Amino acid sequence: MPGSMSGGIPLFVAATVLMLVVPGPDFVLVTRNALAGGRRAGYLTMAGICCGLACLTAVAGTGAVAAIASRRGLLDVLSVIGGGYLAVLGGVLAYGALRRRPKGEAETAGRARPMRAPVLQGFLNNILNPKALVFYMTFMPQFIRPDGPVAAQTSVLGLLVVGCAALWWGLYVTAVTSLSGLLARPRVRRGIDAGAGTALAGLGLWMVGGPALG
């Protein structure tokens, strides 16, 4: 235990940033949406992710996260649902990239494709990821003093997580979309969709297979 919440906040922030930077489903989705749909789509995806983290914070404050985490069956169900969502989303992206024909590239060159519900994609991608639940269940409690107001402390730490996520993804989207000249090429965009779709589908299938293998 870090001893006190205030004294452990720098360590908590550092660990949270590390968790955000390590590539995962959110990283793949934000990258794909920002590169294929433009900066606005990237920011909207980021907003969805932050909304998902805010919801998890609210749930954690009620103690429901601990109750869910104590039941292996519920975690397995969440893994299957989240993995299924990622697999379907990845399959749709990959299929769309392969289905697009070169003859249609000329008319789409230099123009970002409009994204469909990037906020919802970011929200579902985050809130259905069991890793986020495990973070709130196992890591965050180490920075909460049991003799203090648990809900208030959880809210403060949760707001720090949301703030770190907004800062990181905002900077990341801004940086990655600066490559718009290269990414305006339709073949590059199709490659991004195909690669991101395959990665998301693979992560989804791995999550679905986890409970069965366990």
Buried (B, 14 or more C-beta within 10 A) or exposed (E): EBEEBEEBBEEBBEBBBEBBEEEBBBBBBBBBBBBBBBBBBBBBBBBBBBBBBBBBBBBBBEEEBEEBBEEEEEBBBBBBBBBBBBBEBBBBBBBBBEEBEEEEBEEBEEEBBEBEEBBEBBBBBBBBBBBBBEBBBEBBBEBBBEEEEBBEBBBBBBEBBBBBBBEBBBEBBEEBBEEEEEBBEBEBBBBBBBBBBBBBBBBBBBBBEBBEEE
